[in-house]
Amino acid sequence: MQDLAASDMPWKFNIFDGFGLLWGLLFGLFIASAPGIACPTSCHCLEKSGMAVVQCMSRNLESIPPDLPRDTVVLLLASNHITHIPNHAFKELHYLQELDLSNNDIETVDLGAFQGVSDSLRVLDLANNRIQSVPKEAFARLRAKISLSNNPWHCECTLQEVLRELRLDPETVNEVVCHTAVQDEYAGKPVIQVLDSGINFCNFHHKTTDVAMFVTMFGWFTMVIAYVIYYVRHNQEDARRHLEYLKSLPSSSQISKDFDTISTVL
């Protein structure tokens, strides 16, 4: 009996080993498919100093990958052909600390582009793109150090209000240059240099608005005056015609004389 029991032991161990191997494979598949671990096919994911790094540089991407791992801490999307940062592009990346979008073709940034990462993000690089303006709400509550250098900025009131709230990268702040401006004399100059000189782009905005309002009011006033003149002239013409009509009517004395003549004849 002991020999028989001993002969059964290898089978039991083999069964347990088989279950262990199967469990390991299933667990491995589960981990590989977990949303925090899965890596986009166009990117390379690795762990560096205990942080999840997703490298998607120079992959000819035209948009931000939608299936980014949720535990991403560093996201490198530089040197692609991304043109637009849509609303909630990174809303699932609650651990994101560094975001590199430099050297793309970005032209527009939506209002809620960075919603969901405003508290965690520490570094944001948007250098060397095609951004001319951004809504001031796009960077609301961001505490990250931001690089906006080498973009064709249009210097006006909104940009001034945006920059006032940002923590710009001190190493590239002088490379944020006015490509165009509300006043041509400021084109080609660093935005910070212009603002530090005491220039307020919002004053130009208000002046432009005031001029536009004045022109509009003047136009309405001119139309009213023209209508009044037309109305008076038209009434004068009607009054003249009416007066001529009254003059053309026989007077009462003439009618009386005509009546007496007819009576005498009869």
Secondary structure by P-SEA (a helix, b strand, c coil): caaaaaaaaaaaaaaaaaaaaaaaaaaaaaaaacccccccccbbbbbcccbbbbbbcccccccccccccccccbbbbccccccccccccccccccccbbbbcccccccccccccccccccccbbbbccccccccccccccccccccccccccccccaaaaaaaaacccccccccccccccccccccccccaaaaaaacccaaaaaaaaaaaaaaaaaaaaaaaaaaaaaaaaaaaaaaaaaaaaaaaacccaaaaaaaaaaaaaac
